[in-house]
Amino acid sequence: MTSIANTIEFIAARRAGLSDCELAEAIYGKRKQQLVNGECRYLERASGLERRPRADGIIGNYLLSYN
């Protein structure tokens, strides 16, 4: 797993439902949505993250719990 993926998981565990754009701003301080989007899709395929629409219609990222 890449370090950006680790950072996304760390943030998603504490602030569930952030969009790719919001995650990019939290990580880089500016919009680098494409970089974050690719990592979020990687995490989704690896079953570590769920991507689903929030109440406002924007796709949010939610860390899956490992029970």
Buried (B, 14 or more C-beta within 10 A) or exposed (E): EEEBBEBBBEBBEEEEBBBBBBBBBBBEEEEBBEBBBBBBEBBBEEEBBBBEEBEEEEBBBBBBEEE
